[in-house]
Amino acid sequence: MAPELIVTLVVFTAFSALLFHVYVIRSAKDLGGLGKSGLVVLVGILIPAIVVVLLGQSRALARLAELGFEPYPGLEAASGVAVGWGDRPMWVFSVDDAAAALEFYRQPANRTEWELVADAPSMLLFVRGRMKVAVAEADGRVSVTVLEP
């Protein structure tokens, strides 16, 4: 999970608690309505969105294994908005050596029932039945994308 998202979640939660105290417990009417709307936005939209992203990131390696790909030992964590939900998930992983990660997935022992059909220096394409998965590297990150469920 992305540490910056965890820090953001903690800050938003603390700020929400402060706004709740000021506007609900103290009933501070003289401070205007912006604090109340800020509380609604934080609690109703921003905090749930961050929690959903963190949940998606926390499940990324397990979902990769469910697809039949052995998680590369150097995959540190999913980063960014990990869209790991539904039939066409996509993850971006932080990794120390992205080229080594691609080399890891070139080996048949690290993927179950997936056939490597395209091999480029920075991208691999795998097929299993009608399902296609692309594994690519760029800027020290590895992305795994299900192209067709």
N, C-alpha and C positions, 0 to 999 in steps of 0.2 A: 504494500500500500504506500501511496505517496505521502511522505512526511509533511510536505507543505499543505496537503489537504487535511491532515489530522490537526495541524496547528490552526488552520483556518476554521475548522469545525469547533475547536476549543474556544477560539476568539469569538466566533459568532454565538456560541452557546453562552459564554460569559456576558457578552453584550446584551443578549436577549434577556438574561436574568436581571441585569441592571435596568433595562427598559421595563421589564415586568414589575420590578420593585418600585420604580419611579412612577409609572403610569397606572398600575393596577393597585398595588398595595398602598402607596402614598396618595393616590388619586390626584396627581399633580395636574390640575387643569390649566394653570397659568403658563405652562410650557408649550402649549399648542398641540396640534394633532399629528405632527410629523413623527413623533416618537411612537405613537400607537400604530401608525401605518408601517413604520420601520420594523416594529415588533411583529406585525402580521407577515411582512415580507420575509423576515429572518426565519420565523418559526414555521410559516406555511409553505415557503418556497425554497429558500437557500439551504437551510439545514437539511431538509429531506433530500434535496438534490445531491448534496455532498455525501450523505449517508448512502444513497443508492450507488454513487460512483465508488465509494470505498468498499461496499459489498461486492460490486462487480470486480474490483481489483483483487479482493481477497480470494475470490473463487477462480481467478484466471488460470492458475497452474493446474487446479483440479479439473477444470473444463478441458484444458489442453490434453491432459491424460485421458479423459473420457473420450476424446476424439480419436485416440490411438497414437498420440505423439508422446514419447518419453520427455518429460521436462528437462531441458538442458541444465546441467548442474550449475552453470554460471548465471542463470536467470535470477536476477535479484528480486524484482517485483514488477508488477504491471504498473504502468505510469500513464498519466493523462486520463482522459475519459475512456475507460475500458468498456467498450460496448460488447460485453460478453453475454448478453441476454439473447434469447430467441434462437432462430434457426441459422442465422448468418452472423455469428459473433466475430469480433475483431479485437485483438489485444495488441498493445505495444509494451514491450518489456525492456527495462534497463538491463544492460549486460556489459561486462568488462571488455569482452572481445567478440564483436558481432560476427566477424568472419569465421571464428572458431565455432560459433553457434550454428551457422549454416553448414559448416563441414560436419558437425555432429548430426544434423538432420539428413545429410547426404547418405549416411550409413543406414542400410535397411534394418539393422537391429534396433534402431531408435524410433522406429515407427511401425505400427501394427497394420498390416494389410494395405498400406498406402504405396502406390506406384509413383515413382519420380518420373514425370513426363517432360519437364522443362527444367534445364539447369543453366542459369546465368550466374555471373560472378556475384551479383548482389540479390538474387531472387531464385527461389525454387518453387515449382508448381507440382502438387501432388494430386492424384486422382484415386478414388475408391468408389467404384460403382458410378453413380451420377454426381457424387460429391467431389468438389474441388477445393483445395486449400493452398493458399500462397503463403510462403514464408520468405520475408524480405528483410534486408538490413540496410540501415542508413543512420548516420550520425550517432553511432554507438548504441543503437537500439535495434531490436528485432521485432518485427510485426508479424502476427499470424492472423490471416483473414480467411474465413470460410466464404468462398465465392458463390457456391451453389450448394444448397442443402440436399 
